[in-house]
Amino acid sequence: MATVQRPRSRSWGSSGSPSSTEKRSAPAGDPFRGDPPRFRKISNGTCADAGARPVTSRTVCEAAARSLGMPDTRAKTIDSGDGSNETKPEGCYYFRNFEDLTATLWLNTAEAARGQGAETSDRDRGLLRQPICDFGADGGADA
C-alpha cells in the first residue's frame, strides 16, 4: 500500500508546510495513480475469460467486497454437492436479486462449480450473479 501524507490540522507553519501530518494508507489499485484495482466484479463470462482468477478464500472474498464498497461483506458459503451449485459461479460472487431486492455475497466452493461464471445469471427473472475476480499475483488464495 502506498503511504499518503495529509495535513492533520489546517494551520500552516511559517515554512509554508503543514504544522503536523498524519499518515494514511491509500487503497491498493489507486485509480488516481493509474493503478488498476486488484478485484473486479464481472458481468459476462468467467474470471479466466477476463484474465484473472476466481477468489476461492472466504477471507479474500470478504476483503474484496470491502475494497469494492459492497453493502454485504460477509460471505455465505456454498459447498454441498446437491447439484444446484453447478448453476452458480465458481468462488466469490455478488448476487443481486431484483425479485426481492436483496444483494448478498457468496463463496461457492463446490467442485461442480469449477469454470462457471456470470452466465449463471437469470436476467429474465432479475437474478444477477457477478463473479469477483482477482487480478493480483496470488489469485485469491490466502497469503
PyMOL CGO cylinders between C-alpha atoms (Angstrom):
from pymol import cmd
from pymol.cgo import CYLINDER

trace = [
    CYLINDER, 0.00, 0.00, 0.00, 1.12, 3.49, -0.70, 0.3, 1, 1, 1, 1, 1, 1,
    CYLINDER, 1.12, 3.49, -0.70, 1.55, 5.99, 2.12, 0.3, 1, 1, 1, 1, 1, 1,
    CYLINDER, 1.55, 5.99, 2.12, -0.07, 9.38, 1.74, 0.3, 1, 1, 1, 1, 1, 1,
    CYLINDER, -0.07, 9.38, 1.74, 0.79, 12.45, 3.80, 0.3, 1, 1, 1, 1, 1, 1,
    CYLINDER, 0.79, 12.45, 3.80, -2.22, 14.51, 4.79, 0.3, 1, 1, 1, 1, 1, 1,
    CYLINDER, -2.22, 14.51, 4.79, -2.41, 17.60, 6.97, 0.3, 1, 1, 1, 1, 1, 1,
    CYLINDER, -2.41, 17.60, 6.97, -3.78, 16.88, 10.43, 0.3, 1, 1, 1, 1, 1, 1,
    CYLINDER, -3.78, 16.88, 10.43, -4.81, 20.45, 11.04, 0.3, 1, 1, 1, 1, 1, 1,
    CYLINDER, -4.81, 20.45, 11.04, -5.46, 23.45, 8.87, 0.3, 1, 1, 1, 1, 1, 1,
    CYLINDER, -5.46, 23.45, 8.87, -2.79, 25.58, 10.47, 0.3, 1, 1, 1, 1, 1, 1,
    CYLINDER, -2.79, 25.58, 10.47, 0.34, 26.06, 8.40, 0.3, 1, 1, 1, 1, 1, 1,
    CYLINDER, 0.34, 26.06, 8.40, 3.75, 26.79, 9.78, 0.3, 1, 1, 1, 1, 1, 1,
    CYLINDER, 3.75, 26.79, 9.78, 5.94, 29.72, 8.74, 0.3, 1, 1, 1, 1, 1, 1,
    CYLINDER, 5.94, 29.72, 8.74, 7.78, 27.50, 6.26, 0.3, 1, 1, 1, 1, 1, 1,
    CYLINDER, 7.78, 27.50, 6.26, 4.60, 27.09, 4.20, 0.3, 1, 1, 1, 1, 1, 1,
    CYLINDER, 4.60, 27.09, 4.20, 4.23, 23.44, 5.06, 0.3, 1, 1, 1, 1, 1, 1,
    CYLINDER, 4.23, 23.44, 5.06, 1.67, 21.77, 7.31, 0.3, 1, 1, 1, 1, 1, 1,
    CYLINDER, 1.67, 21.77, 7.31, 2.38, 22.07, 11.03, 0.3, 1, 1, 1, 1, 1, 1,
    CYLINDER, 2.38, 22.07, 11.03, 1.69, 18.37, 11.57, 0.3, 1, 1, 1, 1, 1, 1,
    CYLINDER, 1.69, 18.37, 11.57, 0.87, 15.41, 9.37, 0.3, 1, 1, 1, 1, 1, 1,
    CYLINDER, 0.87, 15.41, 9.37, -0.72, 12.05, 9.72, 0.3, 1, 1, 1, 1, 1, 1,
    CYLINDER, -0.72, 12.05, 9.72, -0.05, 9.01, 7.58, 0.3, 1, 1, 1, 1, 1, 1,
    CYLINDER, -0.05, 9.01, 7.58, -2.87, 7.30, 5.81, 0.3, 1, 1, 1, 1, 1, 1,
    CYLINDER, -2.87, 7.30, 5.81, -2.84, 4.23, 3.61, 0.3, 1, 1, 1, 1, 1, 1,
    CYLINDER, -2.84, 4.23, 3.61, -4.17, 4.58, 0.12, 0.3, 1, 1, 1, 1, 1, 1,
    CYLINDER, -4.17, 4.58, 0.12, -6.07, 1.56, -1.19, 0.3, 1, 1, 1, 1, 1, 1,
    CYLINDER, -6.07, 1.56, -1.19, -4.23, -0.87, -3.43, 0.3, 1, 1, 1, 1, 1, 1,
    CYLINDER, -4.23, -0.87, -3.43, -5.05, -0.16, -7.01, 0.3, 1, 1, 1, 1, 1, 1,
    CYLINDER, -5.05, -0.16, -7.01, -5.32, 3.59, -6.56, 0.3, 1, 1, 1, 1, 1, 1,
    CYLINDER, -5.32, 3.59, -6.56, -7.11, 4.88, -9.69, 0.3, 1, 1, 1, 1, 1, 1,
    CYLINDER, -7.11, 4.88, -9.69, -5.64, 8.35, -9.16, 0.3, 1, 1, 1, 1, 1, 1,
    CYLINDER, -5.64, 8.35, -9.16, -2.17, 6.90, -9.75, 0.3, 1, 1, 1, 1, 1, 1,
    CYLINDER, -2.17, 6.90, -9.75, -3.32, 4.84, -12.72, 0.3, 1, 1, 1, 1, 1, 1,
    CYLINDER, -3.32, 4.84, -12.72, -3.10, 1.52, -10.84, 0.3, 1, 1, 1, 1, 1, 1,
    CYLINDER, -3.10, 1.52, -10.84, -5.77, -0.99, -11.82, 0.3, 1, 1, 1, 1, 1, 1,
    CYLINDER, -5.77, -0.99, -11.82, -7.86, -2.38, -8.95, 0.3, 1, 1, 1, 1, 1, 1,
    CYLINDER, -7.86, -2.38, -8.95, -6.90, -5.85, -7.73, 0.3, 1, 1, 1, 1, 1, 1,
    CYLINDER, -6.90, -5.85, -7.73, -10.52, -7.04, -7.52, 0.3, 1, 1, 1, 1, 1, 1,
    CYLINDER, -10.52, -7.04, -7.52, -13.30, -6.52, -10.04, 0.3, 1, 1, 1, 1, 1, 1,
    CYLINDER, -13.30, -6.52, -10.04, -16.87, -7.76, -10.46, 0.3, 1, 1, 1, 1, 1, 1,
    CYLINDER, -16.87, -7.76, -10.46, -17.58, -9.10, -13.93, 0.3, 1, 1, 1, 1, 1, 1,
    CYLINDER, -17.58, -9.10, -13.93, -20.95, -9.29, -15.68, 0.3, 1, 1, 1, 1, 1, 1,
    CYLINDER, -20.95, -9.29, -15.68, -20.00, -11.61, -18.55, 0.3, 1, 1, 1, 1, 1, 1,
    CYLINDER, -20.00, -11.61, -18.55, -18.00, -14.82, -18.76, 0.3, 1, 1, 1, 1, 1, 1,
    CYLINDER, -18.00, -14.82, -18.76, -15.62, -16.21, -16.18, 0.3, 1, 1, 1, 1, 1, 1,
    CYLINDER, -15.62, -16.21, -16.18, -12.64, -14.83, -14.29, 0.3, 1, 1, 1, 1, 1, 1,
    CYLINDER, -12.64, -14.83, -14.29, -10.38, -16.84, -16.59, 0.3, 1, 1, 1, 1, 1, 1,
    CYLINDER, -10.38, -16.84, -16.59, -12.04, -15.20, -19.62, 0.3, 1, 1, 1, 1, 1, 1,
    CYLINDER, -12.04, -15.20, -19.62, -11.16, -11.82, -18.07, 0.3, 1, 1, 1, 1, 1, 1,
    CYLINDER, -11.16, -11.82, -18.07, -7.52, -12.82, -17.49, 0.3, 1, 1, 1, 1, 1, 1,
    CYLINDER, -7.52, -12.82, -17.49, -7.96, -13.25, -13.75, 0.3, 1, 1, 1, 1, 1, 1,
    CYLINDER, -7.96, -13.25, -13.75, -8.59, -15.98, -11.18, 0.3, 1, 1, 1, 1, 1, 1,
    CYLINDER, -8.59, -15.98, -11.18, -11.68, -16.68, -9.12, 0.3, 1, 1, 1, 1, 1, 1,
    CYLINDER, -11.68, -16.68, -9.12, -11.41, -15.78, -5.44, 0.3, 1, 1, 1, 1, 1, 1,
    CYLINDER, -11.41, -15.78, -5.44, -11.57, -19.09, -3.54, 0.3, 1, 1, 1, 1, 1, 1,
    CYLINDER, -11.57, -19.09, -3.54, -10.86, -17.97, 0.02, 0.3, 1, 1, 1, 1, 1, 1,
    CYLINDER, -10.86, -17.97, 0.02, -13.53, -16.59, 2.35, 0.3, 1, 1, 1, 1, 1, 1,
    CYLINDER, -13.53, -16.59, 2.35, -11.04, -14.13, 3.87, 0.3, 1, 1, 1, 1, 1, 1,
    CYLINDER, -11.04, -14.13, 3.87, -10.04, -12.77, 0.47, 0.3, 1, 1, 1, 1, 1, 1,
    CYLINDER, -10.04, -12.77, 0.47, -13.67, -12.75, -0.71, 0.3, 1, 1, 1, 1, 1, 1,
    CYLINDER, -13.67, -12.75, -0.71, -14.71, -10.56, 2.21, 0.3, 1, 1, 1, 1, 1, 1,
    CYLINDER, -14.71, -10.56, 2.21, -11.68, -8.28, 1.75, 0.3, 1, 1, 1, 1, 1, 1,
    CYLINDER, -11.68, -8.28, 1.75, -12.54, -7.94, -1.95, 0.3, 1, 1, 1, 1, 1, 1,
    CYLINDER, -12.54, -7.94, -1.95, -16.13, -6.99, -1.08, 0.3, 1, 1, 1, 1, 1, 1,
    CYLINDER, -16.13, -6.99, -1.08, -14.86, -4.29, 1.30, 0.3, 1, 1, 1, 1, 1, 1,
    CYLINDER, -14.86, -4.29, 1.30, -12.43, -2.93, -1.30, 0.3, 1, 1, 1, 1, 1, 1,
    CYLINDER, -12.43, -2.93, -1.30, -15.25, -2.74, -3.85, 0.3, 1, 1, 1, 1, 1, 1,
    CYLINDER, -15.25, -2.74, -3.85, -17.50, -0.89, -1.38, 0.3, 1, 1, 1, 1, 1, 1,
    CYLINDER, -17.50, -0.89, -1.38, -20.17, -3.58, -1.45, 0.3, 1, 1, 1, 1, 1, 1,
    CYLINDER, -20.17, -3.58, -1.45, -23.01, -3.37, 1.08, 0.3, 1, 1, 1, 1, 1, 1,
    CYLINDER, -23.01, -3.37, 1.08, -22.67, -7.04, 2.14, 0.3, 1, 1, 1, 1, 1, 1,
    CYLINDER, -22.67, -7.04, 2.14, -19.15, -8.04, 3.16, 0.3, 1, 1, 1, 1, 1, 1,
    CYLINDER, -19.15, -8.04, 3.16, -19.87, -11.33, 4.95, 0.3, 1, 1, 1, 1, 1, 1,
    CYLINDER, -19.87, -11.33, 4.95, -19.71, -14.27, 2.56, 0.3, 1, 1, 1, 1, 1, 1,
    CYLINDER, -19.71, -14.27, 2.56, -22.17, -17.11, 2.85, 0.3, 1, 1, 1, 1, 1, 1,
    CYLINDER, -22.17, -17.11, 2.85, -20.54, -20.40, 1.84, 0.3, 1, 1, 1, 1, 1, 1,
    CYLINDER, -20.54, -20.40, 1.84, -21.95, -22.92, -0.64, 0.3, 1, 1, 1, 1, 1, 1,
    CYLINDER, -21.95, -22.92, -0.64, -20.19, -26.26, -0.59, 0.3, 1, 1, 1, 1, 1, 1,
    CYLINDER, -20.19, -26.26, -0.59, -22.77, -29.01, -0.80, 0.3, 1, 1, 1, 1, 1, 1,
    CYLINDER, -22.77, -29.01, -0.80, -22.80, -31.41, -3.70, 0.3, 1, 1, 1, 1, 1, 1,
    CYLINDER, -22.80, -31.41, -3.70, -26.56, -31.41, -4.25, 0.3, 1, 1, 1, 1, 1, 1,
    CYLINDER, -26.56, -31.41, -4.25, -26.12, -30.47, -7.92, 0.3, 1, 1, 1, 1, 1, 1,
    CYLINDER, -26.12, -30.47, -7.92, -27.63, -26.99, -7.70, 0.3, 1, 1, 1, 1, 1, 1,
    CYLINDER, -27.63, -26.99, -7.70, -24.23, -25.35, -7.17, 0.3, 1, 1, 1, 1, 1, 1,
    CYLINDER, -24.23, -25.35, -7.17, -23.07, -26.04, -10.71, 0.3, 1, 1, 1, 1, 1, 1,
    CYLINDER, -23.07, -26.04, -10.71, -25.53, -23.35, -11.80, 0.3, 1, 1, 1, 1, 1, 1,
    CYLINDER, -25.53, -23.35, -11.80, -23.78, -20.76, -9.66, 0.3, 1, 1, 1, 1, 1, 1,
    CYLINDER, -23.78, -20.76, -9.66, -20.38, -19.09, -10.26, 0.3, 1, 1, 1, 1, 1, 1,
    CYLINDER, -20.38, -19.09, -10.26, -17.14, -20.58, -9.03, 0.3, 1, 1, 1, 1, 1, 1,
    CYLINDER, -17.14, -20.58, -9.03, -15.64, -18.87, -6.00, 0.3, 1, 1, 1, 1, 1, 1,
    CYLINDER, -15.64, -18.87, -6.00, -16.68, -15.47, -4.66, 0.3, 1, 1, 1, 1, 1, 1,
    CYLINDER, -16.68, -15.47, -4.66, -19.63, -13.73, -6.28, 0.3, 1, 1, 1, 1, 1, 1,
    CYLINDER, -19.63, -13.73, -6.28, -22.12, -10.95, -5.69, 0.3, 1, 1, 1, 1, 1, 1,
    CYLINDER, -22.12, -10.95, -5.69, -25.77, -11.93, -6.08, 0.3, 1, 1, 1, 1, 1, 1,
    CYLINDER, -25.77, -11.93, -6.08, -28.29, -9.21, -6.81, 0.3, 1, 1, 1, 1, 1, 1,
    CYLINDER, -28.29, -9.21, -6.81, -31.90, -10.40, -6.65, 0.3, 1, 1, 1, 1, 1, 1,
    CYLINDER, -31.90, -10.40, -6.65, -34.27, -7.90, -8.21, 0.3, 1, 1, 1, 1, 1, 1,
    CYLINDER, -34.27, -7.90, -8.21, -37.28, -10.06, -7.25, 0.3, 1, 1, 1, 1, 1, 1,
    CYLINDER, -37.28, -10.06, -7.25, -36.85, -9.48, -3.50, 0.3, 1, 1, 1, 1, 1, 1,
    CYLINDER, -36.85, -9.48, -3.50, -34.36, -6.56, -3.75, 0.3, 1, 1, 1, 1, 1, 1,
    CYLINDER, -34.36, -6.56, -3.75, -31.56, -8.31, -1.86, 0.3, 1, 1, 1, 1, 1, 1,
    CYLINDER, -31.56, -8.31, -1.86, -27.83, -8.12, -2.51, 0.3, 1, 1, 1, 1, 1, 1,
    CYLINDER, -27.83, -8.12, -2.51, -25.63, -10.83, -0.97, 0.3, 1, 1, 1, 1, 1, 1,
    CYLINDER, -25.63, -10.83, -0.97, -22.06, -12.07, -1.05, 0.3, 1, 1, 1, 1, 1, 1,
    CYLINDER, -22.06, -12.07, -1.05, -21.46, -15.78, -1.69, 0.3, 1, 1, 1, 1, 1, 1,
    CYLINDER, -21.46, -15.78, -1.69, -18.49, -18.14, -1.83, 0.3, 1, 1, 1, 1, 1, 1,
    CYLINDER, -18.49, -18.14, -1.83, -19.11, -21.28, -3.89, 0.3, 1, 1, 1, 1, 1, 1,
    CYLINDER, -19.11, -21.28, -3.89, -16.53, -23.95, -3.10, 0.3, 1, 1, 1, 1, 1, 1,
    CYLINDER, -16.53, -23.95, -3.10, -18.40, -26.86, -4.75, 0.3, 1, 1, 1, 1, 1, 1,
    CYLINDER, -18.40, -26.86, -4.75, -16.34, -28.86, -7.26, 0.3, 1, 1, 1, 1, 1, 1,
    CYLINDER, -16.34, -28.86, -7.26, -19.28, -28.81, -9.67, 0.3, 1, 1, 1, 1, 1, 1,
    CYLINDER, -19.28, -28.81, -9.67, -18.99, -25.01, -9.98, 0.3, 1, 1, 1, 1, 1, 1,
    CYLINDER, -18.99, -25.01, -9.98, -15.49, -25.03, -11.49, 0.3, 1, 1, 1, 1, 1, 1,
    CYLINDER, -15.49, -25.03, -11.49, -15.39, -22.92, -14.61, 0.3, 1, 1, 1, 1, 1, 1,
    CYLINDER, -15.39, -22.92, -14.61, -18.80, -21.35, -14.01, 0.3, 1, 1, 1, 1, 1, 1,
    CYLINDER, -18.80, -21.35, -14.01, -19.19, -17.58, -14.21, 0.3, 1, 1, 1, 1, 1, 1,
    CYLINDER, -19.19, -17.58, -14.21, -21.65, -14.78, -14.87, 0.3, 1, 1, 1, 1, 1, 1,
    CYLINDER, -21.65, -14.78, -14.87, -23.53, -16.91, -17.42, 0.3, 1, 1, 1, 1, 1, 1,
    CYLINDER, -23.53, -16.91, -17.42, -25.26, -18.50, -14.43, 0.3, 1, 1, 1, 1, 1, 1,
    CYLINDER, -25.26, -18.50, -14.43, -27.36, -15.34, -14.05, 0.3, 1, 1, 1, 1, 1, 1,
    CYLINDER, -27.36, -15.34, -14.05, -31.04, -15.41, -14.95, 0.3, 1, 1, 1, 1, 1, 1,
    CYLINDER, -31.04, -15.41, -14.95, -31.52, -11.88, -16.21, 0.3, 1, 1, 1, 1, 1, 1,
    CYLINDER, -31.52, -11.88, -16.21, -35.12, -12.51, -17.28, 0.3, 1, 1, 1, 1, 1, 1,
    CYLINDER, -35.12, -12.51, -17.28, -36.04, -13.27, -13.66, 0.3, 1, 1, 1, 1, 1, 1,
    CYLINDER, -36.04, -13.27, -13.66, -33.83, -10.46, -12.27, 0.3, 1, 1, 1, 1, 1, 1,
    CYLINDER, -33.83, -10.46, -12.27, -31.18, -12.76, -10.76, 0.3, 1, 1, 1, 1, 1, 1,
    CYLINDER, -31.18, -12.76, -10.76, -27.74, -11.29, -11.40, 0.3, 1, 1, 1, 1, 1, 1,
    CYLINDER, -27.74, -11.29, -11.40, -24.61, -13.21, -10.34, 0.3, 1, 1, 1, 1, 1, 1,
    CYLINDER, -24.61, -13.21, -10.34, -21.33, -11.32, -10.73, 0.3, 1, 1, 1, 1, 1, 1,
    CYLINDER, -21.33, -11.32, -10.73, -18.12, -13.22, -10.00, 0.3, 1, 1, 1, 1, 1, 1,
    CYLINDER, -18.12, -13.22, -10.00, -15.49, -11.23, -8.13, 0.3, 1, 1, 1, 1, 1, 1,
    CYLINDER, -15.49, -11.23, -8.13, -12.16, -11.83, -9.82, 0.3, 1, 1, 1, 1, 1, 1,
    CYLINDER, -12.16, -11.83, -9.82, -8.63, -11.38, -8.53, 0.3, 1, 1, 1, 1, 1, 1,
    CYLINDER, -8.63, -11.38, -8.53, -6.27, -9.66, -10.95, 0.3, 1, 1, 1, 1, 1, 1,
    CYLINDER, -6.27, -9.66, -10.95, -3.41, -9.80, -8.40, 0.3, 1, 1, 1, 1, 1, 1,
    CYLINDER, -3.41, -9.80, -8.40, -0.42, -12.13, -8.36, 0.3, 1, 1, 1, 1, 1, 1,
    CYLINDER, -0.42, -12.13, -8.36, -1.70, -14.61, -5.73, 0.3, 1, 1, 1, 1, 1, 1,
    CYLINDER, -1.70, -14.61, -5.73, -5.01, -15.26, -7.46, 0.3, 1, 1, 1, 1, 1, 1,
    CYLINDER, -5.01, -15.26, -7.46, -7.28, -15.09, -4.43, 0.3, 1, 1, 1, 1, 1, 1,
    CYLINDER, -7.28, -15.09, -4.43, -5.55, -17.56, -2.15, 0.3, 1, 1, 1, 1, 1, 1,
    CYLINDER, -5.55, -17.56, -2.15, -4.79, -16.72, 1.46, 0.3, 1, 1, 1, 1, 1, 1,
    CYLINDER, -4.79, -16.72, 1.46, -1.29, -15.30, 1.82, 0.3, 1, 1, 1, 1, 1, 1,
]
cmd.load_cgo(trace, "trace")
